């Protein structure tokens, strides 16, 4: 296999990794890698994609072999990056980019920094909106808005400290539960249950859960089971954090929240 073919295979692997680590489905990741290789004339490519890994091979028939395995930890979701990689694959099929140009575009997609203030604000807005949706008052939504922003800040801070995902999720839900409880105790909200429900909604792995179901339906049982287990683990962490927060509030404030 020549140098150009190897570069194309590396390019496909990089595109697949960005898709997979940002929440794309297994079928989308596999198809995108195939399209990139075929657009540059590499038809010997074979890939096997799991929820946390990619196996890629190519070559043969006297042309040498390319084989690579890349481990990809189960992480969060960024649909904007998924959309950008998909758009790039369409442009590659249309002949708009050389392998070097496509590689540079992928590098920019990967290195593009997220707007933290926007994520924090979106978390707050989402929490407040869900609180209102479930029946909370404006005061409840205001408290949930503040709790949602607090949750986003705490999760980012714990990520910087390299804490495990389970620890982050439990600690984050515990913190917002205590925050909502204290806000309720001083009269800044009317319905504690709606406040807490709205506050933890940004933690709910809706996209991961739906993707897990889609992959099981598509007979990608291993990947679907892994994603489903990850989503269920997050649900359990949310329940544990909120439950622990309620217990602490009841113990310290004399059973006000029973």
Backbone bond lengths (Angstrom), bond angles and torsions (degrees), N, CA, C in turn:
res aa  C-N    CA-C-N  psi(-1)  N-CA   C-N-CA  omega(-1)  CA-C   N-CA-C  phi
1 X - - - 1.460 - - 1.526 109.25 -
2 X 1.329 116.08 131.22 1.458 120.63 -176.62 1.514 113.23 -76.76
3 X 1.330 113.99 173.72 1.462 119.90 -178.22 1.521 110.96 -63.87
4 X 1.335 116.92 -40.22 1.462 119.75 -179.18 1.522 111.21 -63.52
5 X 1.325 117.24 -42.77 1.457 120.74 179.67 1.531 110.85 -63.61
6 X 1.328 116.00 -40.09 1.461 118.85 178.39 1.528 111.22 -64.34
7 X 1.337 116.57 -37.85 1.467 119.97 178.46 1.526 110.31 -64.39
8 X 1.336 116.01 -39.89 1.470 120.01 178.51 1.523 110.49 -63.86
9 X 1.332 116.84 -42.53 1.454 120.40 179.12 1.537 111.54 -64.14
10 X 1.325 115.70 -40.73 1.464 119.61 176.58 1.534 110.21 -63.27
11 X 1.329 116.05 -39.17 1.459 121.05 178.84 1.525 110.30 -62.50
12 X 1.329 116.75 -44.52 1.463 120.77 178.96 1.529 110.66 -63.74
13 X 1.323 116.52 -40.67 1.461 120.68 178.69 1.525 111.00 -61.97
14 X 1.325 117.02 -43.11 1.459 121.24 -179.87 1.525 110.91 -64.92
15 X 1.333 117.09 -42.88 1.459 120.81 177.95 1.525 110.41 -62.08
16 X 1.338 116.36 -42.84 1.454 120.20 178.74 1.511 112.32 -62.84
17 X 1.322 116.92 -39.52 1.462 120.13 179.95 1.526 110.88 -64.96
18 X 1.325 117.81 -44.66 1.463 120.47 179.82 1.520 110.46 -60.84
19 X 1.333 116.29 -42.77 1.463 119.81 178.98 1.520 110.83 -62.53
20 X 1.323 116.12 -48.62 1.456 120.20 -173.22 1.525 111.99 -66.58
21 X 1.326 117.01 -41.92 1.460 119.20 -176.81 1.523 112.97 -77.20
22 X 1.332 116.83 -5.60 1.463 120.17 177.71 1.522 112.86 -113.03
23 X 1.350 116.34 16.38 1.455 119.72 169.22 1.508 116.86 98.33
24 X 1.348 118.91 10.96 1.459 120.22 179.40 1.523 110.97 -72.83
25 X 1.335 116.50 155.14 1.451 120.57 177.58 1.527 110.19 -70.65
26 X 1.330 115.21 159.20 1.456 121.42 179.87 1.526 110.28 -62.14
27 X 1.328 117.09 -45.07 1.465 120.37 -177.79 1.519 111.79 -63.36
28 X 1.323 117.03 -39.33 1.469 120.61 178.73 1.525 110.34 -65.12
29 X 1.323 117.00 -42.79 1.460 121.20 179.94 1.520 111.13 -62.14
30 X 1.322 116.59 -47.54 1.464 121.01 -179.52 1.524 111.66 -62.95
31 X 1.321 116.28 -44.46 1.472 120.26 -178.58 1.522 111.12 -65.06
32 X 1.322 117.59 -40.90 1.459 120.66 179.95 1.529 111.28 -62.50
33 X 1.337 116.93 -42.57 1.458 120.88 178.43 1.534 110.92 -62.55
34 X 1.312 117.09 -41.34 1.461 120.68 178.45 1.523 111.36 -64.25
35 X 1.322 116.18 -43.03 1.463 120.11 -178.41 1.530 111.76 -64.01
36 X 1.325 116.09 -40.01 1.465 119.16 179.55 1.524 110.57 -64.08
37 X 1.324 116.50 -46.44 1.468 119.95 -179.79 1.521 111.46 -62.30
38 X 1.307 117.16 -45.95 1.456 120.27 -177.56 1.526 112.48 -68.08
39 X 1.350 115.72 -32.56 1.464 118.80 178.27 1.524 111.79 -63.34
40 X 1.336 117.08 -29.02 1.465 121.30 179.00 1.531 112.49 -99.85
41 X 1.341 115.97 12.90 1.459 119.67 173.52 1.516 115.87 86.25
42 X 1.327 118.47 14.34 1.465 121.66 177.80 1.531 107.68 -101.18
43 X 1.331 116.27 102.83 1.463 121.02 -174.92 1.528 112.49 -103.64
44 X 1.320 117.59 -1.13 1.464 120.67 -178.56 1.523 112.38 -92.72
45 X 1.329 116.93 5.28 1.465 121.10 -175.59 1.523 111.63 -70.06
46 X 1.329 114.85 136.27 1.459 121.75 172.22 1.531 107.65 -133.63
47 X 1.335 116.54 133.88 1.458 118.90 179.87 1.523 110.23 -131.79
48 X 1.317 114.14 150.91 1.467 122.06 175.58 1.516 105.85 -131.73
49 X 1.325 116.10 114.83 1.459 121.75 -172.20 1.524 109.74 -112.85
50 X 1.312 115.36 129.87 1.459 122.96 172.04 1.522 108.30 -115.24
51 X 1.314 116.77 175.05 1.462 119.59 -178.66 1.511 112.73 -67.46
52 X 1.332 117.75 -20.99 1.466 120.36 -179.79 1.522 112.98 -132.54
53 X 1.321 117.04 28.07 1.462 119.04 177.70 1.512 112.88 -172.81
54 X 1.343 115.66 155.32 1.464 122.34 178.00 1.522 108.41 -130.82
55 X 1.329 116.45 132.00 1.457 123.41 173.93 1.524 106.91 -114.87
56 X 1.309 116.64 122.97 1.460 121.11 -175.66 1.522 110.51 -130.78
57 X 1.328 116.45 129.24 1.467 121.87 177.78 1.512 109.95 -133.83
58 X 1.322 115.58 160.87 1.462 120.77 177.66 1.510 110.57 -169.53
59 X 1.327 116.10 167.98 1.459 120.90 177.68 1.507 112.50 97.80
60 X 1.337 115.71 -156.59 1.453 122.05 -177.48 1.516 111.41 104.41
61 X 1.319 116.94 -178.56 1.467 123.71 179.44 1.523 111.65 54.63
62 X 1.327 116.03 44.60 1.461 120.07 177.44 1.502 115.57 81.16
63 X 1.336 118.48 3.07 1.453 121.45 -177.52 1.528 112.60 -101.92
64 X 1.308 117.65 4.53 1.457 119.95 -176.45 1.509 110.90 84.90
65 X 1.324 115.67 168.54 1.453 120.78 -176.20 1.525 111.06 -122.02
66 X 1.337 113.64 150.30 1.462 121.35 172.86 1.526 106.70 -125.52
67 X 1.293 116.81 126.80 1.464 120.97 178.52 1.517 109.06 -143.33
68 X 1.330 115.40 132.52 1.459 118.64 -178.40 1.527 109.29 -151.14
69 X 1.328 114.73 141.92 1.457 122.06 176.51 1.521 107.61 -123.30
70 X 1.313 116.53 135.24 1.465 119.90 179.47 1.515 109.53 -133.72
71 X 1.336 115.67 124.43 1.468 120.90 178.25 1.521 108.90 -85.69
72 X 1.337 115.72 133.41 1.454 121.35 -178.14 1.524 108.47 -129.41
73 X 1.324 118.71 105.41 1.468 120.32 -179.14 1.521 111.45 -60.69
74 X 1.329 115.92 146.20 1.461 120.65 175.62 1.522 108.19 -65.07
75 X 1.328 116.39 123.94 1.464 120.01 -175.68 1.528 109.83 -132.47
76 X 1.312 116.36 -155.09 1.458 120.56 -175.95 1.512 113.06 -84.61
77 X 1.318 114.59 -159.82 1.458 121.62 -176.17 1.519 109.87 -127.99
78 X 1.329 115.57 132.59 1.465 121.52 172.84 1.521 106.83 -139.56
79 X 1.317 115.86 91.74 1.458 120.36 -174.94 1.528 112.06 -66.99
80 X 1.314 117.32 -22.06 1.467 119.41 178.27 1.524 110.75 -63.50
81 X 1.341 117.28 -42.09 1.453 120.18 177.45 1.534 111.09 -66.79
82 X 1.327 116.55 -38.14 1.466 120.17 177.51 1.530 110.17 -59.93
83 X 1.318 116.26 -44.94 1.467 120.85 179.88 1.528 110.57 -62.99
84 X 1.325 116.85 -42.12 1.461 120.30 -178.58 1.531 111.75 -64.87
85 X 1.330 117.88 -41.51 1.464 120.34 178.73 1.527 110.51 -67.11
86 X 1.331 117.01 -40.24 1.466 119.51 177.39 1.523 111.46 -62.49
87 X 1.330 116.35 -40.54 1.464 119.77 177.79 1.526 110.83 -64.52
88 X 1.334 116.18 -39.35 1.459 119.77 177.71 1.524 110.83 -62.34
89 X 1.335 118.05 -41.62 1.463 120.58 -179.91 1.526 110.84 -63.40
90 X 1.329 117.67 -36.21 1.469 120.03 176.50 1.527 111.05 -66.14
91 X 1.324 116.26 -40.63 1.465 119.82 179.21 1.527 110.58 -67.62
92 X 1.335 117.35 -35.27 1.467 120.19 176.62 1.521 109.90 -63.80
93 X 1.329 117.25 -43.91 1.469 120.54 177.77 1.521 111.64 -61.72
94 X 1.335 116.31 -31.17 1.465 120.50 179.04 1.521 112.18 -81.47
95 X 1.338 117.62 -0.45 1.460 121.43 177.68 1.506 115.25 77.80
96 X 1.325 117.77 25.73 1.462 120.46 -175.24 1.524 113.84 -89.11
97 X 1.345 118.33 -13.74 1.460 120.14 -175.39 1.529 110.90 -135.68
98 X 1.314 115.24 142.54 1.456 120.99 170.12 1.536 107.75 -81.41
99 X 1.339 118.41 165.78 1.470 119.03 177.47 1.529 113.35 -56.50
100 X 1.336 116.89 -38.51 1.463 119.61 179.39 1.527 111.43 -65.74
101 X 1.333 116.45 -41.03 1.465 119.98 178.92 1.526 110.84 -66.35
102 X 1.325 116.36 -41.89 1.458 120.10 178.99 1.530 110.82 -64.08
103 X 1.331 116.44 -38.63 1.460 120.34 178.29 1.519 111.40 -62.35
104 X 1.315 116.82 -39.57 1.464 121.04 178.99 1.530 110.82 -67.18
105 X 1.335 116.53 -39.18 1.466 119.84 178.68 1.522 110.46 -64.67
106 X 1.337 117.08 -42.19 1.460 120.41 177.76 1.525 111.22 -62.51
107 X 1.321 116.10 -38.26 1.470 119.67 178.46 1.527 110.22 -62.03
108 X 1.334 117.12 -41.96 1.459 120.57 179.62 1.523 111.30 -66.41
109 X 1.342 116.42 -38.05 1.464 120.01 178.26 1.526 110.18 -62.67
110 X 1.328 116.58 -44.54 1.460 120.82 -178.56 1.527 111.75 -67.14
111 X 1.327 116.94 -40.64 1.458 120.63 -173.71 1.521 113.78 -87.82
112 X 1.325 116.62 -5.48 1.459 118.96 -179.85 1.520 109.64 -62.45
113 X 1.321 116.14 126.50 1.464 121.04 -176.80 1.524 110.04 -82.42
114 X 1.320 114.65 139.09 1.450 120.16 177.25 1.531 109.83 -75.27
115 X 1.315 114.86 149.14 1.458 120.35 176.47 1.519 108.06 -84.35
116 X 1.327 115.63 99.81 1.463 120.10 -172.97 1.518 112.04 -62.52
117 X 1.321 116.26 -40.83 1.456 118.95 -178.41 1.523 110.78 -62.51
118 X 1.336 116.82 -33.47 1.453 120.23 179.92 1.535 110.75 -70.45
119 X 1.334 116.20 -40.30 1.460 119.78 177.54 1.527 111.33 -64.00
120 X 1.332 115.68 -41.62 1.467 119.96 179.19 1.520 110.55 -63.79
121 X 1.336 115.91 -44.76 1.469 120.22 179.11 1.528 111.07 -64.94
122 X 1.332 116.38 -41.29 1.466 119.92 179.57 1.528 111.26 -63.83
123 X 1.338 116.55 -37.93 1.455 120.28 177.13 1.523 110.84 -62.16
124 X 1.319 116.30 -42.15 1.458 119.83 178.32 1.514 112.48 -65.94
125 X 1.321 116.68 -44.50 1.469 120.53 -179.94 1.532 110.24 -63.52
126 X 1.338 115.82 -43.16 1.456 119.06 178.50 1.515 112.50 -60.96
127 X 1.326 116.59 -43.24 1.467 120.50 179.35 1.523 111.11 -62.75
128 X 1.333 116.00 -46.89 1.458 119.26 179.73 1.519 112.62 -63.38
129 X 1.337 116.57 -40.20 1.464 120.68 -179.17 1.526 111.31 -67.06
130 X 1.332 117.39 -42.64 1.463 119.73 179.06 1.524 111.18 -66.52
131 X 1.317 116.79 -37.04 1.464 120.15 177.21 1.525 110.35 -59.93
132 X 1.310 116.40 -44.55 1.464 121.05 178.07 1.527 110.39 -65.83
133 X 1.336 116.45 -40.33 1.463 121.51 -179.22 1.527 111.89 -61.43
134 X 1.315 116.80 -38.44 1.463 120.69 -177.91 1.530 112.88 -82.40
135 X 1.336 117.33 -1.12 1.454 119.84 174.24 1.511 115.47 116.56
136 X 1.329 118.00 4.91 1.454 120.55 179.92 1.520 112.53 -72.94
137 X 1.320 115.70 158.53 1.463 121.28 177.52 1.525 109.97 -82.47
138 X 1.318 116.14 178.28 1.462 120.15 177.31 1.524 111.10 -63.70
139 X 1.329 116.68 -36.49 1.471 120.17 177.58 1.527 110.32 -65.47
140 X 1.328 116.84 -40.78 1.462 120.64 177.14 1.527 110.60 -62.84
141 X 1.331 116.68 -42.92 1.463 120.96 -179.63 1.520 111.93 -64.97
142 X 1.345 115.66 -36.55 1.466 118.93 178.24 1.521 110.64 -64.81
143 X 1.335 116.72 -42.25 1.461 120.40 178.07 1.529 110.74 -66.07
144 X 1.329 116.36 -41.40 1.460 120.36 178.35 1.529 111.01 -65.35
145 X 1.319 117.19 -35.22 1.468 121.10 177.15 1.529 110.33 -60.08
146 X 1.312 116.74 -46.71 1.469 120.53 178.65 1.528 111.42 -66.03
147 X 1.342 116.10 -39.93 1.462 119.90 179.37 1.520 111.26 -65.96
148 X 1.327 117.39 -37.44 1.461 120.87 178.65 1.516 112.06 -63.93
149 X 1.332 116.70 -41.34 1.462 119.34 177.09 1.521 110.73 -66.82
150 X 1.336 116.29 -39.94 1.461 120.27 176.74 1.526 110.74 -59.95
151 X 1.328 117.11 -41.72 1.466 121.74 179.26 1.520 111.23 -59.90
152 X 1.332 116.51 -45.60 1.464 120.20 -179.64 1.527 111.47 -62.51
153 X 1.331 116.64 -42.30 1.466 120.63 178.95 1.526 110.93 -63.55
154 X 1.326 116.42 -43.59 1.461 120.34 -178.91 1.527 111.51 -65.00
155 X 1.327 117.03 -43.68 1.469 120.56 -179.47 1.516 110.43 -61.72
156 X 1.329 116.71 -43.30 1.466 119.97 178.55 1.525 111.12 -64.49
157 X 1.315 116.72 -40.11 1.453 119.73 178.86 1.518 112.52 -64.39
158 X 1.333 117.00 -40.31 1.458 120.44 179.10 1.528 111.48 -71.82
159 X 1.334 117.04 -30.49 1.467 119.70 173.36 1.520 110.73 -63.40
160 X 1.329 116.18 -40.51 1.460 120.03 178.46 1.522 111.78 -64.64
161 X 1.327 116.44 -28.76 1.470 120.96 178.09 1.531 112.66 -84.85
162 X 1.344 116.54 1.29 1.476 122.53 177.35 1.523 112.30 65.45
163 X 1.326 117.21 29.90 1.453 119.46 175.89 1.521 110.07 -75.19
164 X 1.322 116.73 153.82 1.461 120.97 -177.66 1.522 110.43 -67.13
165 X 1.339 114.98 159.37 1.462 120.50 -178.82 1.522 111.29 -62.33
166 X 1.334 117.30 -40.69 1.461 120.66 179.62 1.520 110.62 -62.76
167 X 1.324 116.59 -43.99 1.470 120.61 179.05 1.521 110.72 -62.75
168 X 1.322 116.88 -43.76 1.469 120.85 179.86 1.523 110.89 -60.57
169 X 1.325 116.43 -45.84 1.457 119.71 -175.89 1.528 111.90 -66.76
170 X 1.328 116.62 -44.73 1.467 118.87 179.61 1.524 110.86 -65.69
171 X 1.331 116.70 -46.20 1.464 120.27 -178.74 1.524 111.72 -64.34
172 X 1.326 116.93 -39.99 1.457 120.20 179.60 1.516 112.30 -64.07
173 X 1.331 117.21 -45.67 1.464 120.77 179.43 1.528 111.15 -68.20
174 X 1.321 117.09 -35.72 1.465 120.66 175.51 1.519 110.40 -61.33
175 X 1.336 116.18 -45.23 1.462 120.54 -177.22 1.530 111.90 -63.75
176 X 1.340 117.23 -45.17 1.470 118.52 -178.02 1.527 110.68 -71.37
177 X 1.331 117.47 -30.01 1.470 119.76 175.91 1.532 110.36 -64.41
178 X 1.330 116.04 -44.78 1.463 120.05 177.50 1.529 110.81 -63.92
179 X 1.321 116.33 -40.58 1.468 120.37 179.20 1.527 110.40 -61.48
180 X 1.338 116.16 -47.73 1.464 119.74 179.88 1.526 111.27 -64.30
181 X 1.333 116.13 -38.24 1.457 119.70 178.56 1.517 112.38 -63.70
182 X 1.315 116.51 -43.19 1.464 120.00 178.67 1.523 111.00 -67.75
183 X 1.346 116.86 -39.00 1.465 119.79 176.87 1.526 110.58 -62.07
184 X 1.322 116.21 -40.68 1.470 120.79 178.38 1.533 110.81 -65.85
185 X 1.320 116.36 -39.23 1.467 120.84 -177.49 1.528 112.02 -65.48
186 X 1.333 116.96 -32.35 1.471 119.75 -178.92 1.531 112.06 -95.65
187 X 1.331 116.80 7.61 1.462 120.24 174.26 1.508 115.83 88.62
188 X 1.340 118.17 18.37 1.462 120.24 -179.53 1.529 112.71 -91.55
189 X 1.315 116.21 4.92 1.458 121.03 177.37 1.513 109.64 -156.59
190 X 1.351 116.31 162.76 1.459 120.50 -175.52 1.532 113.25 -111.32
191 X 1.326 116.99 -26.48 1.465 120.58 -176.21 1.530 108.51 -133.12
192 X 1.327 115.16 104.64 1.462 119.24 -175.54 1.524 111.92 -63.63
193 X 1.338 116.84 -38.33 1.463 119.27 -177.31 1.517 111.82 -62.55
194 X 1.339 117.40 -44.81 1.467 120.11 178.89 1.528 111.47 -65.95
195 X 1.326 116.29 -36.33 1.459 120.29 179.35 1.531 110.86 -62.46
196 X 1.332 115.82 -46.04 1.469 119.50 -178.37 1.531 110.74 -69.31
197 X 1.339 116.93 -42.56 1.469 119.79 -179.85 1.524 110.79 -59.12
198 X 1.324 115.76 -46.98 1.465 118.70 179.42 1.516 112.24 -63.73
199 X 1.326 117.12 -37.55 1.465 121.22 -176.36 1.519 113.07 -65.78
200 X 1.346 116.98 -36.35 1.464 119.57 -175.50 1.524 112.69 -90.85
201 X 1.333 118.58 -4.38 1.463 120.27 -177.72 1.531 113.71 -58.88
202 X 1.372 120.33 -34.49 1.469 118.73 176.35 1.521 113.57 -61.96
203 X 1.337 117.56 -17.40 1.462 120.97 179.41 1.529 112.36 -83.48
204 X 1.323 117.76 -18.94 1.463 121.13 -174.19 1.529 109.78 -67.47
205 X 1.334 118.75 123.27 1.477 121.89 -176.33 1.529 112.14 -83.80
206 X 1.311 116.70 65.32 1.462 120.43 -176.71 1.512 113.54 -61.99
207 X 1.335 117.22 -46.11 1.464 120.88 -178.91 1.523 110.81 -63.74
208 X 1.334 116.74 -44.50 1.463 120.39 179.96 1.530 110.68 -62.81
209 X 1.320 117.20 -39.79 1.463 120.93 -179.28 1.525 111.14 -65.69
210 X 1.331 116.74 -44.71 1.469 120.67 179.20 1.523 110.71 -65.71
211 X 1.337 116.92 -41.74 1.466 119.99 177.81 1.524 111.28 -61.69
212 X 1.329 116.72 -37.65 1.463 119.88 178.31 1.522 110.70 -61.96
213 X 1.323 116.47 -43.51 1.468 120.10 178.75 1.531 110.51 -64.28
214 X 1.332 116.95 -42.84 1.464 120.42 179.71 1.519 111.78 -62.24
215 X 1.323 116.73 -39.88 1.456 119.49 -179.65 1.524 112.13 -69.52
216 X 1.326 116.76 -36.58 1.460 119.27 175.47 1.526 110.22 -65.12
217 X 1.333 117.18 -41.80 1.467 120.94 176.91 1.528 110.95 -62.00
218 X 1.353 116.56 -35.93 1.464 121.20 179.05 1.532 112.93 -82.21
219 X 1.348 115.75 7.96 1.466 122.96 176.79 1.524 113.34 70.88
220 X 1.333 117.27 19.09 1.463 121.63 169.86 1.529 107.26 -90.17
221 X 1.330 115.34 71.47 1.454 120.50 -168.36 1.534 112.36 -67.00
222 X 1.325 117.41 -38.62 1.465 119.13 -178.07 1.528 110.48 -65.25
223 X 1.317 116.00 -50.42 1.463 120.02 -179.49 1.521 111.14 -64.38
224 X 1.331 116.20 -41.46 1.459 119.40 179.17 1.515 112.01 -62.61
225 X 1.337 116.19 -40.61 1.473 119.64 179.87 1.521 111.27 -66.50
226 X 1.334 116.85 -39.30 1.473 120.16 179.25 1.522 110.62 -64.76
227 X 1.322 116.44 -46.61 1.465 119.58 179.65 1.530 110.85 -65.06
228 X 1.320 116.72 -39.57 1.460 120.02 179.22 1.532 110.43 -63.43
229 X 1.336 116.31 -43.65 1.462 120.08 178.70 1.519 110.68 -61.86
230 X 1.332 116.57 -40.30 1.464 120.05 178.87 1.526 110.34 -63.50
231 X 1.349 116.94 -43.41 1.462 120.41 179.90 1.528 111.10 -65.17
232 X 1.324 117.08 -43.37 1.464 120.62 179.75 1.528 110.36 -64.07
233 X 1.325 116.87 -37.11 1.467 120.01 177.19 1.521 111.32 -61.52
234 X 1.330 116.28 -40.10 1.466 119.88 177.49 1.519 110.40 -64.67
235 X 1.340 117.15 -42.28 1.469 119.97 177.39 1.525 110.98 -58.26
236 X 1.324 116.93 -43.94 1.461 120.81 179.63 1.529 111.23 -65.00
237 X 1.333 116.51 -37.83 1.468 120.00 177.55 1.522 111.12 -64.34
238 X 1.334 116.52 -41.02 1.462 120.17 177.82 1.523 110.32 -61.21
239 X 1.335 116.13 -47.46 1.461 120.24 179.82 1.527 111.25 -62.07
240 X 1.329 116.76 -40.44 1.468 120.40 -179.32 1.521 111.19 -65.99
241 X 1.330 116.43 -45.68 1.458 120.01 -178.98 1.518 112.29 -63.79
242 X 1.339 116.44 -45.15 1.466 119.94 179.76 1.525 110.69 -66.49
243 X 1.340 116.46 -43.72 1.466 119.67 179.59 1.511 112.26 -61.06
244 X 1.327 116.36 -42.68 1.464 120.08 178.64 1.522 110.82 -64.49
245 X 1.332 116.13 -38.62 1.462 119.63 178.36 1.516 112.20 -63.33
246 X 1.347 117.03 -42.56 1.462 120.67 178.32 1.530 110.92 -63.48
247 X 1.334 116.14 -40.66 1.468 119.59 178.69 1.528 111.28 -62.04
248 X 1.320 116.04 -43.26 1.471 119.36 179.68 1.520 110.59 -64.39
249 X 1.320 117.37 -43.02 1.462 121.02 -179.87 1.525 110.84 -63.16
250 X 1.334 116.78 -43.41 1.464 120.07 -179.84 1.523 110.94 -65.19
251 X 1.324 116.76 -36.91 1.459 120.48 -178.83 1.521 112.01 -71.53
252 X 1.327 116.84 -40.54 1.463 119.80 -175.12 1.512 113.15 -84.39
253 X 1.360 116.31 -26.82 1.470 119.34 -176.07 1.519 112.67 -110.05
254 X 1.320 116.86 17.09 1.450 120.49 171.51 1.519 115.86 74.78
255 X 1.302 117.27 35.51 1.468 120.28 174.91 1.504 114.60 74.64
256 X 1.336 118.23 23.66 1.455 121.81 -179.10 1.530 111.22 -61.79
257 X 1.334 117.09 -30.26 1.457 120.30 -170.87 1.518 112.83 -102.26
258 X 1.306 118.30 9.53 1.451 120.16 177.15 1.515 111.01 -72.79
